[in-house]
Amino acid sequence: MTHSRAVALMVLVTLMWSIAGVVTRHLDSARSFEVTFWRSAFTSVALAVALTAMRGAALWRDMARSTWPQWVSGVCWAVMYTAFMIAVTLTNVANVLVTLAIAPLVTAVFARVVLNHRLARRTWLAIAVAGVGIAWMFVHEMQLESGALLGMGVALAVPIAGAVNWTLLQHVSHGTGDPDDNSDGPDMLPAVLIGALISATAMLPLSWPLRASGHDLSLLALLGVVQLAIPCLLAVRLSRVLPGPEIALLALLEVIFGVTWAWLGAGEAPSASALSGGALVLAALIGNEAIALRVRMLQARTPATTPQADFRRGG
């Protein structure tokens, strides 16, 4: 997979991730823990079907012998699934998304400390500009009453777990440092299913008695399949091509898409500051990818370097 195709797919991933807030606003009776349980349960079913079709019966034998990276990644996915959905039920979509916007910085720090991943200056600059844009979008809109603060505190677990997960996935894909090592490491796709199962199991006792209507179940099934199962499998695959900090930076598009969905589908119209801040985020993302494309074109005219070396440079 080329870098450009990986970037395009990551944009699609963020588009699918971004529908959670607006869909949640149209639920009838399901709330908080029950919303999280049903979404994770439907995700588990979708992933079990998809991965069984991809891996066959060997999937379940391999899961029984899962290695520590698969379990750690699974726990990270579980935290991300659970904390995000609970946070959305506690406060508005904007407050949750602005909290998630620290993900690129946290991921960059983790990658630098754990993997000695030296980010290009353009990526640090893009992270900074995007962060300013996100802060500007919501600085006058965040409602800091107790419920909002609680929701934002829960949402904070998402970028932290995400940073650990992306760094781990990068380590599994590129951690040997030996360009002659062609081993792929453990299969990390089952970790997505492990995370969904952990999340659903943990939320079921807290969700009882279940109150979701048929309408709610149809929407939560949509979230489980389209908003989680498909994009999360894609994200694991893309982690083998894109550095973790770049994935986290591209994932900021979820903020733009999420605000747009909330505006069009739930009547949460963005202010002028939200629109101008969103323009900064888009400029940072487009600028970073445009410069990266130019650098790759220039490198193509010079003697080739190993993919491992490119990864270590953060290219």
C-alpha positions in Angstrom: 0.0 0.0 0.0 1.4 3.4 -1.0 1.6 6.2 1.6 -1.0 8.3 -0.4 -3.5 5.5 -0.5 -3.0 5.0 3.3 -3.7 8.6 3.9 -6.8 8.5 1.8 -8.0 5.4 3.7 -7.3 7.1 7.1 -9.5 10.0 6.1 -12.2 7.5 5.3 -11.6 5.9 8.7 -12.0 9.3 10.5 -15.2 9.9 8.6 -16.7 6.7 9.8 -15.5 7.3 13.4 -17.1 10.8 13.4 -20.8 9.6 13.2 -21.0 8.5 16.8 -22.0 11.8 18.3 -24.8 12.6 16.0 -26.2 9.1 15.9 -26.2 9.0 19.8 -28.4 12.1 19.8 -31.2 10.3 18.1 -31.5 7.4 20.6 -34.8 7.0 22.3 -34.2 5.4 25.7 -30.7 3.8 25.8 -28.3 5.8 27.9 -24.7 5.8 29.1 -23.5 2.3 30.0 -26.2 0.6 27.9 -25.3 2.6 24.8 -21.7 1.5 25.3 -22.7 -2.1 25.9 -24.8 -2.4 22.8 -22.3 -0.7 20.5 -19.5 -2.9 21.8 -21.7 -6.0 21.5 -22.6 -5.3 17.9 -18.9 -4.5 17.2 -18.0 -7.9 18.7 -20.4 -9.8 16.5 -19.3 -7.9 13.3 -15.6 -8.4 14.1 -16.2 -12.1 14.9 -17.9 -12.7 11.5 -15.3 -10.6 9.6 -12.2 -12.1 11.2 -13.5 -15.7 11.0 -14.1 -15.1 7.3 -10.5 -13.8 7.0 -8.7 -16.2 9.3 -11.0 -19.2 9.6 -11.1 -21.4 12.7 -7.5 -20.6 13.4 -8.7 -17.2 14.6 -10.2 -18.6 17.8 -7.2 -21.0 18.4 -4.8 -18.0 18.0 -6.9 -15.8 20.3 -6.7 -18.5 23.0 -2.9 -18.2 22.7 -2.8 -14.4 22.4 0.5 -12.7 23.2 1.0 -9.7 25.5 1.0 -7.1 22.7 -2.4 -8.4 21.6 -3.8 -8.2 25.1 -2.4 -4.8 25.8 -3.8 -3.5 22.5 -7.1 -5.2 23.2 -7.3 -3.4 26.6 -6.5 -0.1 24.8 -9.3 -0.6 22.3 -11.7 -1.5 25.1 -10.8 1.8 26.9 -11.2 3.8 23.7 -14.6 2.1 22.9 -15.9 2.6 26.4 -14.6 6.0 27.5 -15.7 7.8 24.3 -19.3 6.6 24.3 -19.7 7.3 28.0 -18.2 10.7 27.6 -20.6 11.5 24.7 -23.6 10.7 26.9 -22.3 13.0 29.7 -21.5 16.1 27.8 -21.9 17.6 24.3 -20.0 16.4 21.2 -17.8 19.5 21.0 -16.4 19.0 24.6 -15.6 15.4 23.9 -13.9 16.2 20.6 -11.8 19.0 22.0 -10.5 16.6 24.6 -9.6 14.0 22.0 -7.6 16.7 20.1 -4.6 16.2 22.4 -4.1 12.8 20.8 -1.4 13.8 18.2 0.8 15.4 20.9 0.5 12.5 23.3 1.1 10.0 20.5 4.2 12.0 19.3 5.6 12.1 22.8 5.1 8.3 23.3 6.6 7.5 19.9 9.6 9.7 20.7 10.2 8.3 24.1 9.4 4.6 23.5 10.4 4.2 19.8 13.0 7.0 19.5 10.8 8.1 16.6 12.1 11.4 15.4 9.2 13.4 13.9 9.8 15.8 11.1 9.6 19.4 12.0 6.7 19.9 9.7 4.7 17.3 11.7 5.4 19.1 15.0 4.4 22.4 13.4 1.2 20.8 12.0 0.4 19.4 15.5 0.9 22.8 17.0 -1.2 24.6 14.4 -4.0 22.0 14.6 -4.0 22.3 18.4 -4.4 26.0 18.2 -7.3 25.5 15.8 -9.0 23.0 18.0 -8.6 25.3 21.1 -9.9 28.3 19.1 -12.9 26.3 17.9 -14.3 25.6 21.4 -12.7 28.0 23.8 -15.8 30.2 24.0 -18.3 27.2 23.8 -17.1 24.7 26.4 -19.6 24.6 29.2 -17.6 23.8 32.3 -20.3 22.7 34.6 -19.8 19.5 36.6 -21.3 17.3 34.0 -19.1 18.7 31.2 -16.0 18.4 33.3 -16.9 14.8 34.2 -17.5 13.9 30.5 -14.2 15.6 29.5 -12.4 13.7 32.2 -13.7 10.4 31.0 -12.9 11.4 27.4 -9.3 12.0 28.4 -8.8 8.3 28.6 -9.3 8.0 24.9 -6.3 9.9 23.6 -4.1 8.3 26.3 -5.2 4.7 25.4 -4.9 5.6 21.7 -1.4 6.9 22.1 -0.4 3.6 23.9 -2.1 1.6 21.2 -0.6 3.4 18.1 2.8 3.2 19.7 2.5 -0.5 20.4 1.2 -1.2 16.9 4.2 0.7 15.5 6.6 -1.3 17.8 5.1 -4.6 16.6 5.4 -3.6 12.9 8.8 -1.9 13.1 10.4 -2.6 16.4 13.2 -4.9 15.4 15.2 -2.3 13.7 16.7 -4.9 11.4 15.9 -4.2 7.7 16.6 -7.8 6.9 13.9 -9.1 9.3 10.9 -9.9 7.3 8.8 -11.2 10.1 5.4 -9.5 10.6 5.1 -10.0 14.3 1.9 -11.1 16.0 -1.4 -10.6 14.1 -2.9 -7.5 15.8 -6.3 -7.6 14.1 -7.8 -10.0 16.8 -6.9 -7.4 19.4 -9.7 -5.2 18.0 -12.1 -8.1 18.8 -10.6 -8.7 22.2 -11.2 -5.0 23.0 -14.8 -5.1 21.9 -15.5 -8.3 24.0 -13.8 -6.7 27.1 -15.9 -3.5 26.7 -19.2 -5.4 26.2 -18.5 -7.7 29.1 -17.6 -4.8 31.5 -20.6 -2.7 30.5 -23.3 -5.4 30.7 -23.7 -5.5 34.5 -23.8 -1.7 34.6 -26.4 -1.6 31.8 -29.0 -3.8 33.5 -32.0 -3.6 33.2 -31.7 -3.0 29.4 -34.1 -0.3 28.1 -33.1 0.1 24.4 -35.9 0.3 21.9 -35.9 -1.4 18.5 -35.0 2.0 17.0 -32.1 2.3 19.4 -30.8 -1.1 18.6 -30.8 -0.4 14.9 -28.8 2.8 15.4 -26.4 1.1 17.8 -25.9 -1.8 15.4 -25.0 0.8 12.7 -22.4 2.3 15.1 -21.0 -1.2 16.0 -20.5 -2.1 12.4 -19.8 1.1 10.4 -18.5 3.4 13.1 -16.2 0.8 14.9 -15.7 -2.6 13.4 -14.8 -1.6 9.8 -12.7 1.5 10.6 -10.8 -0.1 13.5 -9.7 -3.0 11.3 -8.6 -0.5 8.7 -6.7 1.5 11.2 -4.7 -1.5 12.4 -3.7 -2.3 8.8 -2.8 1.4 8.2 -0.5 1.4 11.3 1.9 -0.7 9.2 2.2 2.1 6.7 1.7 5.3 8.6 3.6 6.4 11.7 1.5 6.6 14.9 1.8 10.4 15.2 0.6 10.9 11.6 -2.4 8.6 12.2 -3.3 10.6 15.3 -2.8 13.9 13.4 -5.1 12.7 10.5 -7.6 11.5 13.1 -8.1 15.2 14.0 -10.4 15.2 11.0 -12.9 13.4 13.2 -13.3 16.8 15.0 -14.3 18.5 11.8 -16.5 15.7 10.6 -18.1 15.3 14.0 -19.0 18.9 14.4 -20.4 18.9 10.8 -22.5 15.8 11.5 -23.8 17.4 14.8 -24.7 20.6 12.9 -26.5 18.8 10.0 -28.0 16.0 11.9 -28.7 17.3 15.5 -29.0 21.0 15.1 -25.8 21.9 16.9 -24.7 24.7 14.6 -21.0 25.7 14.8 -20.1 29.3 15.5 -17.8 31.5 13.5 -15.0 30.6 15.9 -15.6 26.9 15.2 -15.5 27.4 11.5 -12.3 29.5 11.6 -10.7 27.0 14.0 -11.7 24.1 11.7 -10.0 25.9 8.8 -6.7 26.0 10.8 -7.0 22.3 11.4 -7.6 21.5 7.8 -4.7 23.8 6.8 -2.4 22.1 9.1 -3.3 18.6 7.8 -3.2 19.6 4.2 0.1 21.4 4.6 1.7 18.5 6.4 0.6 16.0 3.8 1.6 18.3 0.9 5.1 18.9 2.2 5.4 15.1 2.9 4.4 14.4 -0.7 7.0 16.8 -2.0 9.7 15.3 0.2 8.9 11.8 -1.0 9.1 13.0 -4.6 12.5 14.5 -4.0 13.7 11.3 -2.3 12.5 9.3 -5.2 15.1 11.0 -7.3 17.9 10.1 -4.9 19.3 6.6 -4.0 16.6 4.6 -2.2 16.7 4.1 1.6 15.2 1.3 3.6 11.6 1.5 4.8 12.9 1.1 8.3 15.1 4.1 8.0 12.2 6.2 6.6 10.1 5.1 9.6 12.8 6.1 12.1 13.1 9.5 10.5 9.3 9.9 10.8 9.0 10.4 7.0 
